[in-house]
Each structure stands twice: as C-alpha cells, then as structure tokens.
Amino acid sequence: FTSADLERDSLTVVETHSGFGVRYSTQPSRHMAYADWTEEHIGECCAFLWEGELLSAPVFLSRIPGIGILNTDGDREQAEITKSMLAGQLPAMPRLIKSEAR
C-alpha cells in the first residue's frame, strides 16, 4: 500500500491517548484489501519510507478496516509531519553525502 491508496481529504491530526496521531482512510475500493493485509501483519511493523529513509515504523495492533489512526506517540508537530508524509507532501530531506575539510 502507498499514499496513492489513501483518501487525501481523510488525513486529519487528532489527539490520542498517548499524544497525537493522524486519522486516515484508504480509498473505498481498497478497504477490504487493506483490512486483510493489516490482519495478516498484526504484531508486525509497517515501515514508512521517504526517499529510502525510515521515518516511522508503527506496529499493527489489530485488523484495520480501511479507516484508522496512525499513533505518532509524539507532539502535534510530529503528527503534522506524519500527515504530510502520508499525503506525499514532504519536501526533500537533506542528507549528508560527503564532507570535506578545506
């Protein structure tokens, strides 16, 4: 599953029991496939990658029937970053490739 499978208008930051999270919904045509996929991976991490870098790896706690909350265990700012990531709107993240002394 990718961000293309999400309904972009469904992404909202919400307060959770452990901080903030992002409520999301898959496209209606993907609900059942997503529910089956999450059920197959209960107890496992789902990696969120951006340009090959791991940004988050939440654990599936139960079957998710296409609508869920991604708990960030962080503050509102972290939840907003996660929301942007899910929407595919993160700017390119700088990465040090090489450092040279002059």
C-alpha positions in Angstrom: 0.0 0.0 0.0 1.2 3.5 -0.8 0.0 7.1 -0.2 -1.9 6.7 -3.5 -4.3 4.3 -1.8 -5.3 6.9 0.8 -8.2 9.4 0.6 -6.2 12.7 0.9 -9.2 14.5 2.4 -9.3 12.0 5.2 -6.0 12.9 6.7 -6.5 14.8 9.9 -4.4 15.3 13.1 -6.2 14.1 16.2 -5.4 13.9 19.9 -4.9 10.3 21.1 -4.3 8.6 24.5 -0.5 8.9 24.1 -0.2 12.2 22.3 -1.2 12.9 18.7 -1.9 10.8 15.7 -3.2 11.0 12.1 -6.7 9.7 11.2 -6.7 8.3 7.7 -8.9 6.3 5.3 -8.0 4.2 2.3 -9.8 4.6 -0.9 -13.2 2.8 -0.5 -12.3 0.3 -3.2 -9.2 -0.7 -1.1 -10.9 -1.1 2.3 -11.2 -4.8 2.2 -7.8 -5.5 0.8 -6.2 -3.2 3.4 -8.2 -4.9 6.2 -7.0 -8.3 5.0 -3.4 -7.1 4.7 -3.3 -5.5 8.1 -4.8 -8.6 9.7 -2.0 -10.7 8.1 0.6 -8.4 9.7 -0.8 -8.0 13.3 2.2 -7.6 15.6 4.5 -6.6 12.8 5.9 -3.1 11.9 4.8 -1.2 8.8 7.7 0.9 7.6 7.0 4.4 6.3 9.9 5.4 3.9 10.7 8.7 2.3 13.4 8.6 -0.3 14.7 5.3 1.1 14.9 6.7 4.7 12.8 5.1 7.5 10.6 7.8 9.0 8.2 5.7 11.1 7.5 2.0 11.9 4.3 1.6 13.8 3.0 -1.9 14.8 -0.3 -3.2 13.6 -2.4 -4.0 16.8 -5.5 -5.2 15.0 -7.2 -5.6 11.7 -7.9 -2.1 10.3 -11.0 -2.0 8.1 -9.7 0.8 5.9 -10.1 3.6 8.4 -7.7 4.1 11.3 -5.4 6.3 13.3 -1.6 6.2 13.0 -0.4 6.9 16.5 2.7 9.0 16.4 3.4 8.9 20.2 4.6 12.5 19.7 3.5 16.1 19.8 1.3 17.9 17.3 4.3 18.9 15.2 5.3 15.2 14.7 1.7 14.4 13.8 1.7 17.2 11.2 4.9 15.8 9.7 3.4 12.3 9.6 0.2 13.8 7.9 2.4 15.5 5.3 4.3 12.2 4.8 1.1 10.3 4.2 -0.2 12.9 1.8 3.1 12.7 -0.2 3.8 16.3 0.6 7.1 16.2 2.4 9.9 18.3 0.9 13.1 16.5 0.0 15.0 15.8 3.2 18.7 16.8 3.1 21.2 14.0 3.6 25.0 14.5 4.1 26.7 12.5 1.3 30.2 13.7 1.8 32.1 16.1 4.0 35.5 17.5 3.0 37.9 19.7 5.0 39.3 22.7 3.2 
